[in-house]
Amino acid sequence: MEQASRPPRIGDVALQAGVSVATVSRALSAPEKLRDETRRKVLAAVEALGYTPNSVARQLRGGSSQLVLVVVPRRSNPPFFSEVLHGIDVTLADAGYVLITGYMEGVDRDLRLIELAASGNLAGLLTTSGMLPEVSGRSILDAGLPAVAICADPLVPGLPAVLLDDEAAARAQVDHLIGLGHRRIFYVTGPTGNYNETVRHRGIVAGIEAAGLGPEALTQYAGNYQFTGGVAGARAYLEMADRPTGVICGNDECAVAFMKSVTAAGLAVPRDLSVVGFDGIEFADYCEPTLTTIAQPRFALGAAGARLLIDILAGKTPAALQGGGKLVMQGHLRVGDSTGAPRG
């Protein structure tokens, strides 16, 4: 059987161009440090062998990178972030940039992302979920790349961010349930220490206090923004002898799993309890019952973050950066069939 040919390697490019492997690496990471003749040799070999995508070859001609790295934790609510990434990709592409995605999932992968940022191959960096790769005291920000945070604030001084007003959105969840007549709330939280969870918790507590209710009106279960957290939260809820009639879930994934679990146990939503989610993912409109949720402007969040980065790369000072470096967007309550007035 004939074996498939292997893809070209950096050594093949070096042999074709008549240079060292180190010179090829330098041509890919810092082409401005090479003579034009050497760079042209490497580029010719790259194109002849198909070692790199055409987009990178074009960058070598100009001596600059058009690649933007988006850092996303592996378990990062894919139904939500898919539309955020769509907004990023469309905006970057319109400006001539290419998006590459790097997933955080352990020390080895994080270290590779840190080294990629330091290689000189990137124009800029976008980070989501408020998490940044850090290994043994090294941070991805050490490379000094222009960077913007989207959806969550890593709380790094000087790092611009595009955020949702999470506190106001969480307050809207509470106000909706209290407005329907619910006086006790069961809250399945996000991960402890998570930026979004911290801010949303503040909004929930503020809403309960504004309604004149005491701390006993809120029961919390530590969740994780995943289906598994919704299932576990539902089990804890079902074990309660005196259950609250209003339920707030940290995101839509959690809410859908919660509703499925309590329904399987014989309860009916919203007859026995009302459930509110957070994010506004598409599936919220197709589950049964349809989910009341906070709809985030997901595409707009991604697009705005990408636009901020593009402006910074162009040497502009975006208006958003003149007010403390934070661009804050609003979500809105989208009422579905999962909420109603409590019985009795």
KESE-546474 format. One line per field, with one value per residue (C-alpha): residue in three letters; x, y negated, z negated; residue number from 1. Coordinates in steps of 0.02 Angstrom, whole numbers, plus 32768, in hexadecimal, padded with zeros to 4 digits. Layout:
<sites>
aa (ALA:...)
east (X:...)
north (Y:...)
up (Z:...)
i (NUM:...)
</sites>
This chain:
<sites>
aa (MET:GLU:GLN:ALA:SER:ARG:PRO:PRO:ARG:ILE:GLY:ASP:VAL:ALA:LEU:GLN:ALA:GLY:VAL:SER:VAL:ALA:THR:VAL:SER:ARG:ALA:LEU:SER:ALA:PRO:GLU:LYS:LEU:ARG:ASP:GLU:THR:ARG:ARG:LYS:VAL:LEU:ALA:ALA:VAL:GLU:ALA:LEU:GLY:TYR:THR:PRO:ASN:SER:VAL:ALA:ARG:GLN:LEU:ARG:GLY:GLY:SER:SER:GLN:LEU:VAL:LEU:VAL:VAL:VAL:PRO:ARG:ARG:SER:ASN:PRO:PRO:PHE:PHE:SER:GLU:VAL:LEU:HIS:GLY:ILE:ASP:VAL:THR:LEU:ALA:ASP:ALA:GLY:TYR:VAL:LEU:ILE:THR:GLY:TYR:MET:GLU:GLY:VAL:ASP:ARG:ASP:LEU:ARG:LEU:ILE:GLU:LEU:ALA:ALA:SER:GLY:ASN:LEU:ALA:GLY:LEU:LEU:THR:THR:SER:GLY:MET:LEU:PRO:GLU:VAL:SER:GLY:ARG:SER:ILE:LEU:ASP:ALA:GLY:LEU:PRO:ALA:VAL:ALA:ILE:CYS:ALA:ASP:PRO:LEU:VAL:PRO:GLY:LEU:PRO:ALA:VAL:LEU:LEU:ASP:ASP:GLU:ALA:ALA:ALA:ARG:ALA:GLN:VAL:ASP:HIS:LEU:ILE:GLY:LEU:GLY:HIS:ARG:ARG:ILE:PHE:TYR:VAL:THR:GLY:PRO:THR:GLY:ASN:TYR:ASN:GLU:THR:VAL:ARG:HIS:ARG:GLY:ILE:VAL:ALA:GLY:ILE:GLU:ALA:ALA:GLY:LEU:GLY:PRO:GLU:ALA:LEU:THR:GLN:TYR:ALA:GLY:ASN:TYR:GLN:PHE:THR:GLY:GLY:VAL:ALA:GLY:ALA:ARG:ALA:TYR:LEU:GLU:MET:ALA:ASP:ARG:PRO:THR:GLY:VAL:ILE:CYS:GLY:ASN:ASP:GLU:CYS:ALA:VAL:ALA:PHE:MET:LYS:SER:VAL:THR:ALA:ALA:GLY:LEU:ALA:VAL:PRO:ARG:ASP:LEU:SER:VAL:VAL:GLY:PHE:ASP:GLY:ILE:GLU:PHE:ALA:ASP:TYR:CYS:GLU:PRO:THR:LEU:THR:THR:ILE:ALA:GLN:PRO:ARG:PHE:ALA:LEU:GLY:ALA:ALA:GLY:ALA:ARG:LEU:LEU:ILE:ASP:ILE:LEU:ALA:GLY:LYS:THR:PRO:ALA:ALA:LEU:GLN:GLY:GLY:GLY:LYS:LEU:VAL:MET:GLN:GLY:HIS:LEU:ARG:VAL:GLY:ASP:SER:THR:GLY:ALA:PRO:ARG:GLY)
east (8000:8044:8060:801A:80A2:80C2:80A3:813C:81A2:820C:82A9:8266:824E:82FF:8347:82E3:8317:83CC:83C5:83C4:832A:834A:8343:829C:8259:8295:8243:819D:81A9:820F:8224:825B:82FF:8331:8376:82F5:8350:834F:8298:826C:82C6:8267:81C2:81E2:8205:816C:80FD:814C:8139:8093:80E0:8071:7FC5:7FC0:7F8C:8031:8092:8041:8075:812A:8126:80F3:815F:80CE:804F:7F94:7F71:7F08:7F02:7E5F:7E78:7DE3:7DDC:7DAF:7D13:7CD1:7C18:7C28:7B71:7B92:7C40:7C1F:7BC4:7C45:7CCD:7C62:7C5D:7D1A:7D3D:7CCF:7D16:7DCC:7DB4:7D67:7E06:7E7B:7EA7:7EA1:7E5A:7EAE:7E64:7ECA:7E77:7EB2:7EB0:7F46:7FF8:8041:7FBF:7FC9:8086:8078:8002:807D:810A:80A0:807D:8138:8168:8141:80C3:802C:7FE7:7F7B:7F1C:7E67:7E38:7D8F:7D4B:7DC4:7E49:7EFC:7F7F:8000:8085:8112:8105:80FC:8060:8025:8021:80DE:80F3:80B2:8032:7FA0:7F12:7E58:7DEA:7D3A:7CA6:7D09:7D89:7E30:7E48:7EF3:7F1F:7F20:7ECC:7E32:7D95:7CEA:7C6F:7BB8:7B69:7B5A:7B1E:7A8B:7A5F:7A5D:79F4:7978:796C:793D:78C6:7869:784B:781D:77A9:774D:7735:77C5:7810:7894:791A:798B:7A2A:7A9D:7B3C:7BCE:7C7C:7CC1:7D37:7CFC:7CF1:7C41:7C01:7C47:7BF3:7B4D:7B44:7B51:7ABC:7A53:7A73:7A4D:79A7:7972:79A0:7945:78A7:78B1:78D9:7958:79EE:7983:7927:79BF:79FD:7A9A:7AE6:7B97:7B8E:7C08:7BB3:7B9F:7B14:7B5C:7B47:7A91:7A72:7ACA:7A6F:79C9:79F1:7A17:7976:790E:7954:7912:7878:783E:7871:787B:7808:7882:7923:79B2:7A38:7AE5:7AD0:7A5B:7AB9:7A9E:79E8:79BC:7A0A:79B3:7908:7920:7952:78C3:7847:7885:7864:77AE:77AE:7769:77B6:776F:76DF:774B:77E3:781F:78CC:7935:79D7:7A60:7AB1:7A25:7A6D:7A05:79D3:7976:78EE:78E0:78DB:7836:77FE:7858:78D1:78C4:7974:79E9:7A16:7AC9:7AFE:7B79:7BA9:7BB7:7C27:7CA0:7C9A:7CB7:7D4C:7D99:7D7A:7DD0:7E69:7E6B:7E67:7EF5:7F5D:7F3D:7F81:7ED9:7E95:7DE2:7D62:7D3D:7DEF:7DDC:7D5F:7DC7:7DE0:7D39:7CAF:7C10:7B7A:7ACC:7A6D:79B0:7932:78E0:7844:781C:77A2:780F:77D3:772A:76D4:76E7:7651:75E8)
north (8000:7F55:7EE5:7E36:7DB2:7D57:7C9B:7C2C:7C02:7B6C:7BCF:7BE8:7B2D:7B0D:7B8B:7B43:7A90:7ABB:7A71:7AB2:7AE7:7A55:79DD:7A25:7A13:795F:793D:797A:791E:7881:786A:77B4:77F4:784C:7807:77F9:7879:78FB:78DA:78EF:7997:79D5:7996:79EE:7A91:7A7B:7A62:7AEE:7B6D:7B2E:7B28:7A9A:7A57:79D4:7952:7967:7962:78BB:787D:78AB:783F:77AA:77D4:77CC:7843:783E:78CD:78B0:7934:794B:79A7:7A10:7A8B:7B38:7B4A:7A9D:7AAA:7ACE:7AA3:79F4:79D4:7A13:7971:7906:7958:793B:7880:787F:78DF:7875:77D2:780B:7850:77AD:7755:77D4:7835:78F1:793E:79D3:7A23:7A64:7ACD:7ACE:7B81:7BA4:7B6C:7BAE:7B5A:7AB8:7AB6:7ACB:7A36:79CE:79FF:79D9:792B:7910:7953:78B4:790D:78B1:7803:7804:7865:7876:78CF:790E:794B:78DF:7966:7952:79DB:79D2:7A55:7A4C:7991:7975:7921:7915:7859:7856:7854:77A2:77C2:774B:77A3:7790:77F5:7826:785C:7864:77F0:7840:77A5:7780:76C7:7675:7707:76C7:772F:7742:777C:779B:773D:77E1:7791:773A:77D8:7843:77BF:77D0:788C:786B:77DD:784A:78D6:7861:7803:78A6:78C0:7934:790E:7995:79BA:7A4F:7A19:7A92:7A2B:7A28:7A61:7A16:7986:7973:78BB:78C7:792A:78AC:7818:7872:78AB:77F5:77CC:785A:7827:7771:77A3:7807:777B:76FA:7763:7759:7812:7856:78C7:7960:7940:797E:7A32:7A53:7AED:7AE7:7B0A:7B05:7ABA:7B69:7BE9:7C4E:7BBB:7BAD:7C65:7C5F:7BBF:7C10:7CA5:7C30:7BD1:7C70:7CA4:7C06:7C1C:7B69:7B36:7A84:7A64:79F6:7A3C:79DB:7A3A:79F6:7A15:7A65:7B0C:7B1C:7AE6:7B63:7BF3:7BB8:7BB5:7C60:7CAA:7C63:7C90:7D43:7D44:7D17:7C59:7BE4:7B41:7ABF:7B0C:7B42:7AD3:7A4A:7A51:79C3:79DC:796B:7957:7966:79FA:7A3E:7ADC:7A74:7A58:7B10:7B66:7B8D:7B1B:7A8F:7A3D:7990:794E:78B9:78A5:7869:780E:7898:786B:77B3:77DA:7838:77B9:7727:777D:77A1:76ED:76AA:7715:76E1:7629:7644:769C:7608:7591:7547:7524:7565:74FC:758F:7589:74D5:7501:757D:75FF:7659:7660:769E:76E5:770F:77B2:77BE:7830:78A3:78EF:79A2:7A22:7A5B:79D3:79A8:7979:79F4:7A60:7A2B)
up (8000:802F:7F99:7F96:7F9E:7EFC:7EEE:7F07:7E6E:7E41:7E6C:7F1D:7F2F:7EF1:7F6D:7FFD:7FD3:7FAE:7EFF:7E4E:7DED:7D78:7E0C:7E44:7D93:7D8E:7E36:7DF0:7D4A:7D6C:7E28:7E14:7DCA:7E6C:7F0E:7F99:8003:7F76:7F50:8008:800C:7F75:7FBB:8060:8005:7F96:802D:8093:8007:7FC2:7F14:7ED5:7F03:7F89:7F08:7EAD:7F50:7F78:7ECD:7EF1:7F8D:7F25:7E8E:7E13:7DC8:7DE4:7D6C:7CD0:7C47:7BE8:7B43:7B0B:7A79:7AB9:7A4C:7A6F:7A96:7B52:7B7C:7B3B:7B7D:7C2E:7C58:7BFD:7C68:7D02:7CDD:7CC2:7D62:7DD4:7D91:7D9C:7E4B:7E88:7E4E:7E9E:7E01:7DE6:7D47:7CF5:7C5A:7BC9:7B43:7A90:7A50:79E5:79C6:7A69:7AD5:7A72:7A84:7B40:7B48:7AE2:7B57:7BEF:7BAD:7B93:7C3F:7C9F:7D0E:7CC8:7CE0:7C45:7BC2:7B8D:7AED:7AB3:7A0C:79A9:79AE:79EB:7A05:7979:795A:78DA:78CA:7987:79CC:7A7F:7A64:7A49:7B07:7B07:7B90:7BA2:7B48:7B21:7AAB:7ADF:7A72:79D0:7982:7950:78E1:792B:791F:79CA:7A24:7A82:7A79:7ACB:7A48:7A25:7995:7935:7895:78EA:794A:78AC:7856:78E6:78C6:7810:7838:78B4:7837:77AA:781E:783F:7783:7756:76AB:769B:771C:773A:7795:77F1:77FB:7872:783F:779E:77C3:7877:78A9:78F1:785D:77E3:7838:7857:77A3:7771:77E0:7799:76E6:7710:775F:76C8:7652:76BC:76AF:75F2:75E0:7566:758A:7562:7606:7667:7669:76CE:771D:7762:781D:78AE:7948:7990:79A9:791A:78A4:78D3:78B3:780A:77DB:7804:7795:7705:7727:772A:7681:762E:75C2:75DE:768D:76CE:7761:77C2:780D:785B:78BA:78E2:799B:7A19:7A1E:7964:796F:79F8:7995:78F7:794A:7998:78F1:788A:7913:7912:7856:7870:785C:78E1:791C:7901:789E:780B:7824:7898:78E7:792F:798F:79CF:7A7D:7AFD:7B5D:7BED:7B91:7B0F:7B92:7BBE:7B16:7AC0:7A77:7AD0:7A58:7A0C:7A13:7A1E:7AD5:7AE9:7B8A:7BAF:7C61:7C32:7B9D:7C0C:7C97:7C20:7BD0:7C7A:7CB2:7C16:7C3C:7CF3:7CC0:7C44:7CCA:7D3D:7CBA:7C90:7BE3:7BE4:7B89:7B15:7AD3:7A9F:7A18:79B5:7A3C:7A27:7AA9:7A54:7AB2:7A72:7A76:7A75:7A25:7AA4:7A5A:7A89:7A44:79B2:793B:78F1:7850:77BF:7793:76FF)
i (1:2:3:4:5:6:7:8:9:10:11:12:13:14:15:16:17:18:19:20:21:22:23:24:25:26:27:28:29:30:31:32:33:34:35:36:37:38:39:40:41:42:43:44:45:46:47:48:49:50:51:52:53:54:55:56:57:58:59:60:61:62:63:64:65:66:67:68:69:70:71:72:73:74:75:76:77:78:79:80:81:82:83:84:85:86:87:88:89:90:91:92:93:94:95:96:97:98:99:100:101:102:103:104:105:106:107:108:109:110:111:112:113:114:115:116:117:118:119:120:121:122:123:124:125:126:127:128:129:130:131:132:133:134:135:136:137:138:139:140:141:142:143:144:145:146:147:148:149:150:151:152:153:154:155:156:157:158:159:160:161:162:163:164:165:166:167:168:169:170:171:172:173:174:175:176:177:178:179:180:181:182:183:184:185:186:187:188:189:190:191:192:193:194:195:196:197:198:199:200:201:202:203:204:205:206:207:208:209:210:211:212:213:214:215:216:217:218:219:220:221:222:223:224:225:226:227:228:229:230:231:232:233:234:235:236:237:238:239:240:241:242:243:244:245:246:247:248:249:250:251:252:253:254:255:256:257:258:259:260:261:262:263:264:265:266:267:268:269:270:271:272:273:274:275:276:277:278:279:280:281:282:283:284:285:286:287:288:289:290:291:292:293:294:295:296:297:298:299:300:301:302:303:304:305:306:307:308:309:310:311:312:313:314:315:316:317:318:319:320:321:322:323:324:325:326:327:328:329:330:331:332:333:334:335:336:337:338:339:340:341:342:343:344)
</sites>
